[in-house]
Amino acid sequence: MTSPSDPEPPDRHGNPPAAEPPPASLSHIVSAVLWSFFGVRKGKAMQRDVVTIKPHQVIIVGVLIAAGVVAGLLILVRLITRGI
């Protein structure tokens, strides 16, 4: 029986247990969402994002950025059509 303070045993290959990656920062999440809007992402960056960014973070930031883009386009169209 192990107590919570006992270290995890190595895996079957003898490697030590992997440390949990630090959570992603807001700028990291925004960067990942913007790259996904553009449709281009490097493989290593995507792998890093998979472990550090939670799905709910991507959804919330994505919806906020999309709403900002739509609002910006609406304001731009109103300014252009007002000038005619």
PDB file with one MODEL, atoms N, CA, C and O in Angstrom:
MODEL        1
ATOM      1  N   MET A   1       0.844  -1.171   0.000  1.00  0.00           N
ATOM      2  CA  MET A   1       0.000   0.000   0.000  1.00  0.00           C
ATOM      3  C   MET A   1       0.890   1.234   0.000  1.00  0.00           C
ATOM      4  O   MET A   1       1.865   1.310   0.748  1.00  0.00           O
ATOM      5  N   THR A   2       0.545   2.201  -0.846  1.00  0.00           N
ATOM      6  CA  THR A   2       1.349   3.415  -0.949  1.00  0.00           C
ATOM      7  C   THR A   2       0.598   4.586  -0.359  1.00  0.00           C
ATOM      8  O   THR A   2      -0.630   4.647  -0.422  1.00  0.00           O
ATOM      9  N   SER A   3       1.324   5.493   0.201  1.00  0.00           N
ATOM     10  CA  SER A   3       0.717   6.700   0.748  1.00  0.00           C
ATOM     11  C   SER A   3       0.804   7.805  -0.303  1.00  0.00           C
ATOM     12  O   SER A   3       1.570   7.676  -1.258  1.00  0.00           O
ATOM     13  N   PRO A   4       0.047   8.875  -0.153  1.00  0.00           N
ATOM     14  CA  PRO A   4       0.076   9.954  -1.147  1.00  0.00           C
ATOM     15  C   PRO A   4       1.445  10.601  -1.304  1.00  0.00           C
ATOM     16  O   PRO A   4       1.726  11.197  -2.344  1.00  0.00           O
ATOM     17  N   SER A   5       2.300  10.495  -0.295  1.00  0.00           N
ATOM     18  CA  SER A   5       3.615  11.129  -0.385  1.00  0.00           C
ATOM     19  C   SER A   5       4.642  10.249  -1.092  1.00  0.00           C
ATOM     20  O   SER A   5       5.730  10.724  -1.417  1.00  0.00           O
ATOM     21  N   ASP A   6       4.322   8.971  -1.341  1.00  0.00           N
ATOM     22  CA  ASP A   6       5.256   8.095  -2.043  1.00  0.00           C
ATOM     23  C   ASP A   6       5.361   8.517  -3.500  1.00  0.00           C
ATOM     24  O   ASP A   6       4.353   8.847  -4.126  1.00  0.00           O
ATOM     25  N   PRO A   7       6.585   8.510  -4.048  1.00  0.00           N
ATOM     26  CA  PRO A   7       6.733   8.869  -5.459  1.00  0.00           C
ATOM     27  C   PRO A   7       6.153   7.766  -6.345  1.00  0.00           C
ATOM     28  O   PRO A   7       6.093   6.601  -5.951  1.00  0.00           O
ATOM     29  N   GLU A   8       5.726   8.160  -7.557  1.00  0.00           N
ATOM     30  CA  GLU A   8       5.179   7.182  -8.492  1.00  0.00           C
ATOM     31  C   GLU A   8       6.306   6.288  -8.993  1.00  0.00           C
ATOM     32  O   GLU A   8       7.428   6.755  -9.186  1.00  0.00           O
ATOM     33  N   PRO A   9       6.018   5.019  -9.203  1.00  0.00           N
ATOM     34  CA  PRO A   9       7.055   4.129  -9.715  1.00  0.00           C
ATOM     35  C   PRO A   9       7.333   4.423 -11.187  1.00  0.00           C
ATOM     36  O   PRO A   9       6.485   4.993 -11.873  1.00  0.00           O
ATOM     37  N   PRO A  10       8.510   4.040 -11.676  1.00  0.00           N
ATOM     38  CA  PRO A  10       8.805   4.256 -13.093  1.00  0.00           C
ATOM     39  C   PRO A  10       7.887   3.401 -13.964  1.00  0.00           C
ATOM     40  O   PRO A  10       7.316   2.413 -13.503  1.00  0.00           O
ATOM     41  N   ASP A  11       7.756   3.801 -15.241  1.00  0.00           N
ATOM     42  CA  ASP A  11       6.908   3.018 -16.141  1.00  0.00           C
ATOM     43  C   ASP A  11       7.596   1.710 -16.509  1.00  0.00           C
ATOM     44  O   ASP A  11       8.684   1.426 -16.006  1.00  0.00           O
ATOM     45  N   ARG A  12       6.990   0.918 -17.366  1.00  0.00           N
ATOM     46  CA  ARG A  12       7.521  -0.421 -17.658  1.00  0.00           C
ATOM     47  C   ARG A  12       8.854  -0.379 -18.388  1.00  0.00           C
ATOM     48  O   ARG A  12       9.548  -1.393 -18.452  1.00  0.00           O
ATOM     49  N   HIS A  13       9.233   0.789 -18.949  1.00  0.00           N
ATOM     50  CA  HIS A  13      10.520   0.918 -19.623  1.00  0.00           C
ATOM     51  C   HIS A  13      11.598   1.471 -18.699  1.00  0.00           C
ATOM     52  O   HIS A  13      12.746   1.642 -19.109  1.00  0.00           O
ATOM     53  N   GLY A  14      11.232   1.748 -17.468  1.00  0.00           N
ATOM     54  CA  GLY A  14      12.184   2.268 -16.490  1.00  0.00           C
ATOM     55  C   GLY A  14      12.289   3.776 -16.475  1.00  0.00           C
ATOM     56  O   GLY A  14      13.116   4.329 -15.750  1.00  0.00           O
ATOM     57  N   ASN A  15      11.460   4.459 -17.267  1.00  0.00           N
ATOM     58  CA  ASN A  15      11.489   5.914 -17.299  1.00  0.00           C
ATOM     59  C   ASN A  15      10.741   6.475 -16.095  1.00  0.00           C
ATOM     60  O   ASN A  15       9.735   5.911 -15.666  1.00  0.00           O
ATOM     61  N   PRO A  16      11.234   7.587 -15.552  1.00  0.00           N
ATOM     62  CA  PRO A  16      10.522   8.201 -14.419  1.00  0.00           C
ATOM     63  C   PRO A  16       9.178   8.746 -14.902  1.00  0.00           C
ATOM     64  O   PRO A  16       9.011   9.016 -16.092  1.00  0.00           O
ATOM     65  N   PRO A  17       8.222   8.910 -13.987  1.00  0.00           N
ATOM     66  CA  PRO A  17       6.919   9.445 -14.397  1.00  0.00           C
ATOM     67  C   PRO A  17       7.068  10.860 -14.949  1.00  0.00           C
ATOM     68  O   PRO A  17       7.889  11.641 -14.469  1.00  0.00           O
ATOM     69  N   ALA A  18       6.272  11.177 -15.953  1.00  0.00           N
ATOM     70  CA  ALA A  18       6.346  12.502 -16.585  1.00  0.00           C
ATOM     71  C   ALA A  18       5.751  13.553 -15.660  1.00  0.00           C
ATOM     72  O   ALA A  18       4.724  13.333 -15.017  1.00  0.00           O
ATOM     73  N   ALA A  19       6.419  14.698 -15.608  1.00  0.00           N
ATOM     74  CA  ALA A  19       5.908  15.812 -14.805  1.00  0.00           C
ATOM     75  C   ALA A  19       4.746  16.465 -15.557  1.00  0.00           C
ATOM     76  O   ALA A  19       4.760  16.543 -16.786  1.00  0.00           O
ATOM     77  N   GLU A  20       3.758  16.924 -14.822  1.00  0.00           N
ATOM     78  CA  GLU A  20       2.617  17.578 -15.449  1.00  0.00           C
ATOM     79  C   GLU A  20       3.059  18.933 -15.991  1.00  0.00           C
ATOM     80  O   GLU A  20       3.703  19.699 -15.274  1.00  0.00           O
ATOM     81  N   PRO A  21       2.723  19.245 -17.254  1.00  0.00           N
ATOM     82  CA  PRO A  21       3.154  20.524 -17.823  1.00  0.00           C
ATOM     83  C   PRO A  21       2.426  21.686 -17.155  1.00  0.00           C
ATOM     84  O   PRO A  21       1.308  21.524 -16.666  1.00  0.00           O
ATOM     85  N   PRO A  22       3.055  22.848 -17.134  1.00  0.00           N
ATOM     86  CA  PRO A  22       2.406  24.011 -16.520  1.00  0.00           C
ATOM     87  C   PRO A  22       1.202  24.432 -17.362  1.00  0.00           C
ATOM     88  O   PRO A  22       1.192  24.207 -18.572  1.00  0.00           O
ATOM     89  N   PRO A  23       0.191  25.038 -16.744  1.00  0.00           N
ATOM     90  CA  PRO A  23      -0.977  25.485 -17.517  1.00  0.00           C
ATOM     91  C   PRO A  23      -0.600  26.598 -18.486  1.00  0.00           C
ATOM     92  O   PRO A  23       0.350  27.344 -18.247  1.00  0.00           O
ATOM     93  N   ALA A  24      -1.338  26.704 -19.563  1.00  0.00           N
ATOM     94  CA  ALA A  24      -1.058  27.708 -20.585  1.00  0.00           C
ATOM     95  C   ALA A  24      -1.475  29.097 -20.112  1.00  0.00           C
ATOM     96  O   ALA A  24      -2.454  29.257 -19.383  1.00  0.00           O
ATOM     97  N   SER A  25      -0.711  30.091 -20.543  1.00  0.00           N
ATOM     98  CA  SER A  25      -1.051  31.475 -20.214  1.00  0.00           C
ATOM     99  C   SER A  25      -2.108  31.973 -21.198  1.00  0.00           C
ATOM    100  O   SER A  25      -2.349  31.350 -22.232  1.00  0.00           O
ATOM    101  N   LEU A  26      -2.729  33.092 -20.868  1.00  0.00           N
ATOM    102  CA  LEU A  26      -3.758  33.660 -21.725  1.00  0.00           C
ATOM    103  C   LEU A  26      -3.189  34.011 -23.092  1.00  0.00           C
ATOM    104  O   LEU A  26      -3.836  33.770 -24.111  1.00  0.00           O
ATOM    105  N   SER A  27      -1.988  34.577 -23.124  1.00  0.00           N
ATOM    106  CA  SER A  27      -1.390  34.932 -24.414  1.00  0.00           C
ATOM    107  C   SER A  27      -1.117  33.689 -25.261  1.00  0.00           C
ATOM    108  O   SER A  27      -1.245  33.728 -26.484  1.00  0.00           O
ATOM    109  N   HIS A  28      -0.746  32.605 -24.620  1.00  0.00           N
ATOM    110  CA  HIS A  28      -0.506  31.343 -25.325  1.00  0.00           C
ATOM    111  C   HIS A  28      -1.814  30.820 -25.929  1.00  0.00           C
ATOM    112  O   HIS A  28      -1.828  30.348 -27.066  1.00  0.00           O
ATOM    113  N   ILE A  29      -2.902  30.904 -25.175  1.00  0.00           N
ATOM    114  CA  ILE A  29      -4.205  30.442 -25.665  1.00  0.00           C
ATOM    115  C   ILE A  29      -4.682  31.316 -26.815  1.00  0.00           C
ATOM    116  O   ILE A  29      -5.165  30.803 -27.824  1.00  0.00           O
ATOM    117  N   VAL A  30      -4.550  32.634 -26.670  1.00  0.00           N
ATOM    118  CA  VAL A  30      -4.966  33.559 -27.735  1.00  0.00           C
ATOM    119  C   VAL A  30      -4.156  33.292 -28.999  1.00  0.00           C
ATOM    120  O   VAL A  30      -4.709  33.280 -30.099  1.00  0.00           O
ATOM    121  N   SER A  31      -2.863  33.080 -28.851  1.00  0.00           N
ATOM    122  CA  SER A  31      -2.006  32.780 -29.997  1.00  0.00           C
ATOM    123  C   SER A  31      -2.457  31.503 -30.703  1.00  0.00           C
ATOM    124  O   SER A  31      -2.533  31.467 -31.931  1.00  0.00           O
ATOM    125  N   ALA A  32      -2.752  30.466 -29.942  1.00  0.00           N
ATOM    126  CA  ALA A  32      -3.200  29.203 -30.532  1.00  0.00           C
ATOM    127  C   ALA A  32      -4.525  29.373 -31.258  1.00  0.00           C
ATOM    128  O   ALA A  32      -4.712  28.815 -32.340  1.00  0.00           O
ATOM    129  N   VAL A  33      -5.449  30.139 -30.677  1.00  0.00           N
ATOM    130  CA  VAL A  33      -6.748  30.352 -31.307  1.00  0.00           C
ATOM    131  C   VAL A  33      -6.594  31.170 -32.594  1.00  0.00           C
ATOM    132  O   VAL A  33      -7.226  30.856 -33.603  1.00  0.00           O
ATOM    133  N   LEU A  34      -5.767  32.208 -32.568  1.00  0.00           N
ATOM    134  CA  LEU A  34      -5.568  33.018 -33.766  1.00  0.00           C
ATOM    135  C   LEU A  34      -4.931  32.200 -34.888  1.00  0.00           C
ATOM    136  O   LEU A  34      -5.320  32.334 -36.048  1.00  0.00           O
ATOM    137  N   TRP A  35      -3.956  31.358 -34.553  1.00  0.00           N
ATOM    138  CA  TRP A  35      -3.358  30.492 -35.571  1.00  0.00           C
ATOM    139  C   TRP A  35      -4.386  29.518 -36.111  1.00  0.00           C
ATOM    140  O   TRP A  35      -4.359  29.196 -37.299  1.00  0.00           O
ATOM    141  N   SER A  36      -5.284  29.045 -35.276  1.00  0.00           N
ATOM    142  CA  SER A  36      -6.314  28.114 -35.753  1.00  0.00           C
ATOM    143  C   SER A  36      -7.315  28.837 -36.658  1.00  0.00           C
ATOM    144  O   SER A  36      -7.830  28.228 -37.596  1.00  0.00           O
ATOM    145  N   PHE A  37      -7.603  30.117 -36.403  1.00  0.00           N
ATOM    146  CA  PHE A  37      -8.458  30.894 -37.304  1.00  0.00           C
ATOM    147  C   PHE A  37      -7.796  31.011 -38.670  1.00  0.00           C
ATOM    148  O   PHE A  37      -8.465  30.950 -39.701  1.00  0.00           O
ATOM    149  N   PHE A  38      -6.477  31.181 -38.669  1.00  0.00           N
ATOM    150  CA  PHE A  38      -5.716  31.310 -39.915  1.00  0.00           C
ATOM    151  C   PHE A  38      -5.596  29.959 -40.614  1.00  0.00           C
ATOM    152  O   PHE A  38      -5.470  29.901 -41.837  1.00  0.00           O
ATOM    153  N   GLY A  39      -5.636  28.887 -39.851  1.00  0.00           N
ATOM    154  CA  GLY A  39      -5.618  27.543 -40.426  1.00  0.00           C
ATOM    155  C   GLY A  39      -4.246  26.922 -40.553  1.00  0.00           C
ATOM    156  O   GLY A  39      -4.084  25.915 -41.241  1.00  0.00           O
ATOM    157  N   VAL A  40      -3.251  27.508 -39.897  1.00  0.00           N
ATOM    158  CA  VAL A  40      -1.891  26.989 -39.987  1.00  0.00           C
ATOM    159  C   VAL A  40      -1.346  26.806 -38.573  1.00  0.00           C
ATOM    160  O   VAL A  40      -1.461  27.702 -37.737  1.00  0.00           O
ATOM    161  N   ARG A  41      -0.755  25.650 -38.312  1.00  0.00           N
ATOM    162  CA  ARG A  41      -0.162  25.394 -36.999  1.00  0.00           C
ATOM    163  C   ARG A  41       0.963  24.394 -37.159  1.00  0.00           C
ATOM    164  O   ARG A  41       0.794  23.382 -37.839  1.00  0.00           O
ATOM    165  N   LYS A  42       2.108  24.653 -36.549  1.00  0.00           N
ATOM    166  CA  LYS A  42       3.228  23.719 -36.597  1.00  0.00           C
ATOM    167  C   LYS A  42       2.929  22.502 -35.731  1.00  0.00           C
ATOM    168  O   LYS A  42       2.201  22.601 -34.743  1.00  0.00           O
ATOM    169  N   GLY A  43       3.487  21.363 -36.098  1.00  0.00           N
ATOM    170  CA  GLY A  43       3.230  20.119 -35.380  1.00  0.00           C
ATOM    171  C   GLY A  43       3.669  20.156 -33.929  1.00  0.00           C
ATOM    172  O   GLY A  43       2.935  19.708 -33.048  1.00  0.00           O
ATOM    173  N   LYS A  44       4.868  20.690 -33.666  1.00  0.00           N
ATOM    174  CA  LYS A  44       5.363  20.744 -32.287  1.00  0.00           C
ATOM    175  C   LYS A  44       4.510  21.673 -31.428  1.00  0.00           C
ATOM    176  O   LYS A  44       4.222  21.372 -30.270  1.00  0.00           O
ATOM    177  N   ALA A  45       4.115  22.792 -32.001  1.00  0.00           N
ATOM    178  CA  ALA A  45       3.277  23.735 -31.252  1.00  0.00           C
ATOM    179  C   ALA A  45       1.919  23.119 -30.961  1.00  0.00           C
ATOM    180  O   ALA A  45       1.362  23.318 -29.882  1.00  0.00           O
ATOM    181  N   MET A  46       1.385  22.372 -31.922  1.00  0.00           N
ATOM    182  CA  MET A  46       0.094  21.724 -31.704  1.00  0.00           C
ATOM    183  C   MET A  46       0.197  20.681 -30.596  1.00  0.00           C
ATOM    184  O   MET A  46      -0.694  20.586 -29.751  1.00  0.00           O
ATOM    185  N   GLN A  47       1.268  19.904 -30.592  1.00  0.00           N
ATOM    186  CA  GLN A  47       1.457  18.898 -29.544  1.00  0.00           C
ATOM    187  C   GLN A  47       1.580  19.549 -28.171  1.00  0.00           C
ATOM    188  O   GLN A  47       1.045  19.037 -27.188  1.00  0.00           O
ATOM    189  N   ARG A  48       2.285  20.676 -28.105  1.00  0.00           N
ATOM    190  CA  ARG A  48       2.421  21.394 -26.832  1.00  0.00           C
ATOM    191  C   ARG A  48       1.063  21.927 -26.376  1.00  0.00           C
ATOM    192  O   ARG A  48       0.735  21.874 -25.191  1.00  0.00           O
ATOM    193  N   ASP A  49       0.278  22.437 -27.322  1.00  0.00           N
ATOM    194  CA  ASP A  49      -1.036  22.982 -26.986  1.00  0.00           C
ATOM    195  C   ASP A  49      -1.980  21.902 -26.478  1.00  0.00           C
ATOM    196  O   ASP A  49      -2.787  22.147 -25.582  1.00  0.00           O
ATOM    197  N   VAL A  50      -1.879  20.717 -27.045  1.00  0.00           N
ATOM    198  CA  VAL A  50      -2.764  19.622 -26.645  1.00  0.00           C
ATOM    199  C   VAL A  50      -2.596  19.301 -25.163  1.00  0.00           C
ATOM    200  O   VAL A  50      -3.566  18.961 -24.486  1.00  0.00           O
ATOM    201  N   VAL A  51      -1.365  19.409 -24.658  1.00  0.00           N
ATOM    202  CA  VAL A  51      -1.134  19.061 -23.249  1.00  0.00           C
ATOM    203  C   VAL A  51      -1.339  20.225 -22.296  1.00  0.00           C
ATOM    204  O   VAL A  51      -1.626  20.010 -21.118  1.00  0.00           O
ATOM    205  N   THR A  52      -1.198  21.452 -22.779  1.00  0.00           N
ATOM    206  CA  THR A  52      -1.268  22.587 -21.857  1.00  0.00           C
ATOM    207  C   THR A  52      -2.590  23.344 -21.890  1.00  0.00           C
ATOM    208  O   THR A  52      -2.960  23.972 -20.898  1.00  0.00           O
ATOM    209  N   ILE A  53      -3.311  23.298 -23.016  1.00  0.00           N
ATOM    210  CA  ILE A  53      -4.548  24.070 -23.143  1.00  0.00           C
ATOM    211  C   ILE A  53      -5.747  23.139 -22.994  1.00  0.00           C
ATOM    212  O   ILE A  53      -5.810  22.081 -23.619  1.00  0.00           O
ATOM    213  N   LYS A  54      -6.675  23.542 -22.173  1.00  0.00           N
ATOM    214  CA  LYS A  54      -7.901  22.771 -21.943  1.00  0.00           C
ATOM    215  C   LYS A  54      -8.957  23.176 -22.985  1.00  0.00           C
ATOM    216  O   LYS A  54      -8.976  24.326 -23.425  1.00  0.00           O
ATOM    217  N   PRO A  55      -9.828  22.250 -23.378  1.00  0.00           N
ATOM    218  CA  PRO A  55     -10.833  22.568 -24.411  1.00  0.00           C
ATOM    219  C   PRO A  55     -11.735  23.748 -24.054  1.00  0.00           C
ATOM    220  O   PRO A  55     -12.065  24.553 -24.924  1.00  0.00           O
ATOM    221  N   HIS A  56     -12.136  23.862 -22.792  1.00  0.00           N
ATOM    222  CA  HIS A  56     -13.020  24.981 -22.440  1.00  0.00           C
ATOM    223  C   HIS A  56     -12.319  26.323 -22.606  1.00  0.00           C
ATOM    224  O   HIS A  56     -12.972  27.324 -22.902  1.00  0.00           O
ATOM    225  N   GLN A  57     -11.000  26.363 -22.422  1.00  0.00           N
ATOM    226  CA  GLN A  57     -10.260  27.603 -22.618  1.00  0.00           C
ATOM    227  C   GLN A  57     -10.293  28.022 -24.090  1.00  0.00           C
ATOM    228  O   GLN A  57     -10.484  29.196 -24.407  1.00  0.00           O
ATOM    229  N   VAL A  58     -10.107  27.059 -24.971  1.00  0.00           N
ATOM    230  CA  VAL A  58     -10.121  27.340 -26.407  1.00  0.00           C
ATOM    231  C   VAL A  58     -11.497  27.828 -26.840  1.00  0.00           C
ATOM    232  O   VAL A  58     -11.605  28.771 -27.623  1.00  0.00           O
ATOM    233  N   ILE A  59     -12.546  27.191 -26.335  1.00  0.00           N
ATOM    234  CA  ILE A  59     -13.910  27.566 -26.721  1.00  0.00           C
ATOM    235  C   ILE A  59     -14.220  28.992 -26.279  1.00  0.00           C
ATOM    236  O   ILE A  59     -14.735  29.788 -27.064  1.00  0.00           O
ATOM    237  N   ILE A  60     -13.909  29.317 -25.029  1.00  0.00           N
ATOM    238  CA  ILE A  60     -14.213  30.652 -24.503  1.00  0.00           C
ATOM    239  C   ILE A  60     -13.437  31.724 -25.259  1.00  0.00           C
ATOM    240  O   ILE A  60     -14.017  32.721 -25.691  1.00  0.00           O
ATOM    241  N   VAL A  61     -12.131  31.527 -25.422  1.00  0.00           N
ATOM    242  CA  VAL A  61     -11.308  32.525 -26.115  1.00  0.00           C
ATOM    243  C   VAL A  61     -11.717  32.621 -27.579  1.00  0.00           C
ATOM    244  O   VAL A  61     -11.759  33.719 -28.134  1.00  0.00           O
ATOM    245  N   GLY A  62     -12.018  31.495 -28.212  1.00  0.00           N
ATOM    246  CA  GLY A  62     -12.439  31.505 -29.609  1.00  0.00           C
ATOM    247  C   GLY A  62     -13.727  32.274 -29.825  1.00  0.00           C
ATOM    248  O   GLY A  62     -13.837  33.047 -30.777  1.00  0.00           O
ATOM    249  N   VAL A  63     -14.701  32.073 -28.953  1.00  0.00           N
ATOM    250  CA  VAL A  63     -15.972  32.792 -29.067  1.00  0.00           C
ATOM    251  C   VAL A  63     -15.752  34.291 -28.855  1.00  0.00           C
ATOM    252  O   VAL A  63     -16.330  35.108 -29.571  1.00  0.00           O
ATOM    253  N   LEU A  64     -14.924  34.654 -27.881  1.00  0.00           N
ATOM    254  CA  LEU A  64     -14.669  36.079 -27.620  1.00  0.00           C
ATOM    255  C   LEU A  64     -13.951  36.745 -28.795  1.00  0.00           C
ATOM    256  O   LEU A  64     -14.296  37.862 -29.179  1.00  0.00           O
ATOM    257  N   ILE A  65     -12.964  36.068 -29.359  1.00  0.00           N
ATOM    258  CA  ILE A  65     -12.242  36.643 -30.502  1.00  0.00           C
ATOM    259  C   ILE A  65     -13.163  36.741 -31.711  1.00  0.00           C
ATOM    260  O   ILE A  65     -13.146  37.750 -32.416  1.00  0.00           O
ATOM    261  N   ALA A  66     -13.963  35.715 -31.963  1.00  0.00           N
ATOM    262  CA  ALA A  66     -14.897  35.753 -33.095  1.00  0.00           C
ATOM    263  C   ALA A  66     -15.898  36.894 -32.927  1.00  0.00           C
ATOM    264  O   ALA A  66     -16.212  37.592 -33.892  1.00  0.00           O
ATOM    265  N   ALA A  67     -16.401  37.087 -31.704  1.00  0.00           N
ATOM    266  CA  ALA A  67     -17.331  38.191 -31.455  1.00  0.00           C
ATOM    267  C   ALA A  67     -16.642  39.538 -31.683  1.00  0.00           C
ATOM    268  O   ALA A  67     -17.255  40.466 -32.212  1.00  0.00           O
ATOM    269  N   GLY A  68     -15.384  39.647 -31.290  1.00  0.00           N
ATOM    270  CA  GLY A  68     -14.632  40.876 -31.524  1.00  0.00           C
ATOM    271  C   GLY A  68     -14.416  41.155 -33.004  1.00  0.00           C
ATOM    272  O   GLY A  68     -14.507  42.302 -33.443  1.00  0.00           O
ATOM    273  N   VAL A  69     -14.130  40.108 -33.776  1.00  0.00           N
ATOM    274  CA  VAL A  69     -13.941  40.273 -35.218  1.00  0.00           C
ATOM    275  C   VAL A  69     -15.252  40.705 -35.873  1.00  0.00           C
ATOM    276  O   VAL A  69     -15.255  41.611 -36.706  1.00  0.00           O
ATOM    277  N   VAL A  70     -16.353  40.074 -35.511  1.00  0.00           N
ATOM    278  CA  VAL A  70     -17.659  40.433 -36.072  1.00  0.00           C
ATOM    279  C   VAL A  70     -18.016  41.871 -35.702  1.00  0.00           C
ATOM    280  O   VAL A  70     -18.472  42.631 -36.556  1.00  0.00           O
ATOM    281  N   ALA A  71     -17.815  42.253 -34.445  1.00  0.00           N
ATOM    282  CA  ALA A  71     -18.108  43.623 -34.018  1.00  0.00           C
ATOM    283  C   ALA A  71     -17.238  44.626 -34.776  1.00  0.00           C
ATOM    284  O   ALA A  71     -17.716  45.681 -35.191  1.00  0.00           O
ATOM    285  N   GLY A  72     -15.971  44.294 -34.952  1.00  0.00           N
ATOM    286  CA  GLY A  72     -15.072  45.175 -35.693  1.00  0.00           C
ATOM    287  C   GLY A  72     -15.496  45.339 -37.147  1.00  0.00           C
ATOM    288  O   GLY A  72     -15.440  46.441 -37.692  1.00  0.00           O
ATOM    289  N   LEU A  73     -15.921  44.244 -37.778  1.00  0.00           N
ATOM    290  CA  LEU A  73     -16.396  44.330 -39.160  1.00  0.00           C
ATOM    291  C   LEU A  73     -17.686  45.144 -39.263  1.00  0.00           C
ATOM    292  O   LEU A  73     -17.850  45.924 -40.201  1.00  0.00           O
ATOM    293  N   LEU A  74     -18.597  44.971 -38.313  1.00  0.00           N
ATOM    294  CA  LEU A  74     -19.830  45.757 -38.321  1.00  0.00           C
ATOM    295  C   LEU A  74     -19.535  47.251 -38.174  1.00  0.00           C
ATOM    296  O   LEU A  74     -20.133  48.073 -38.869  1.00  0.00           O
ATOM    297  N   ILE A  75     -18.629  47.598 -37.283  1.00  0.00           N
ATOM    298  CA  ILE A  75     -18.255  49.007 -37.098  1.00  0.00           C
ATOM    299  C   ILE A  75     -17.612  49.551 -38.360  1.00  0.00           C
ATOM    300  O   ILE A  75     -17.910  50.674 -38.769  1.00  0.00           O
ATOM    301  N   LEU A  76     -16.739  48.780 -38.983  1.00  0.00           N
ATOM    302  CA  LEU A  76     -16.072  49.209 -40.214  1.00  0.00           C
ATOM    303  C   LEU A  76     -17.088  49.432 -41.334  1.00  0.00           C
ATOM    304  O   LEU A  76     -17.015  50.431 -42.049  1.00  0.00           O
ATOM    305  N   VAL A  77     -18.023  48.515 -41.486  1.00  0.00           N
ATOM    306  CA  VAL A  77     -19.046  48.656 -42.532  1.00  0.00           C
ATOM    307  C   VAL A  77     -19.913  49.889 -42.271  1.00  0.00           C
ATOM    308  O   VAL A  77     -20.239  50.621 -43.205  1.00  0.00           O
ATOM    309  N   ARG A  78     -20.282  50.121 -41.034  1.00  0.00           N
ATOM    310  CA  ARG A  78     -21.103  51.310 -40.715  1.00  0.00           C
ATOM    311  C   ARG A  78     -20.338  52.598 -40.998  1.00  0.00           C
ATOM    312  O   ARG A  78     -20.908  53.564 -41.505  1.00  0.00           O
ATOM    313  N   LEU A  79     -19.041  52.611 -40.669  1.00  0.00           N
ATOM    314  CA  LEU A  79     -18.243  53.813 -40.950  1.00  0.00           C
ATOM    315  C   LEU A  79     -18.107  54.048 -42.464  1.00  0.00           C
ATOM    316  O   LEU A  79     -18.168  55.189 -42.922  1.00  0.00           O
ATOM    317  N   ILE A  80     -17.926  52.988 -43.223  1.00  0.00           N
ATOM    318  CA  ILE A  80     -17.773  53.122 -44.674  1.00  0.00           C
ATOM    319  C   ILE A  80     -19.084  53.548 -45.312  1.00  0.00           C
ATOM    320  O   ILE A  80     -19.094  54.439 -46.162  1.00  0.00           O
ATOM    321  N   THR A  81     -20.189  52.929 -44.918  1.00  0.00           N
ATOM    322  CA  THR A  81     -21.477  53.269 -45.540  1.00  0.00           C
ATOM    323  C   THR A  81     -21.984  54.650 -45.107  1.00  0.00           C
ATOM    324  O   THR A  81     -22.756  55.271 -45.837  1.00  0.00           O
ATOM    325  N   ARG A  82     -21.579  55.126 -43.975  1.00  0.00           N
ATOM    326  CA  ARG A  82     -21.966  56.466 -43.528  1.00  0.00           C
ATOM    327  C   ARG A  82     -21.276  57.536 -44.360  1.00  0.00           C
ATOM    328  O   ARG A  82     -21.819  58.619 -44.574  1.00  0.00           O
ATOM    329  N   GLY A  83     -20.080  57.220 -44.824  1.00  0.00           N
ATOM    330  CA  GLY A  83     -19.299  58.204 -45.589  1.00  0.00           C
ATOM    331  C   GLY A  83     -19.784  58.377 -47.003  1.00  0.00           C
ATOM    332  O   GLY A  83     -19.377  59.327 -47.672  1.00  0.00           O
ATOM    333  N   ILE A  84     -20.647  57.492 -47.490  1.00  0.00           N
ATOM    334  CA  ILE A  84     -21.097  57.590 -48.891  1.00  0.00           C
ATOM    335  C   ILE A  84     -22.202  58.587 -49.049  1.00  0.00           C
ATOM    336  O   ILE A  84     -22.695  58.792 -50.158  1.00  0.00           O
TER     337      ILE A  84
ENDMDL
END
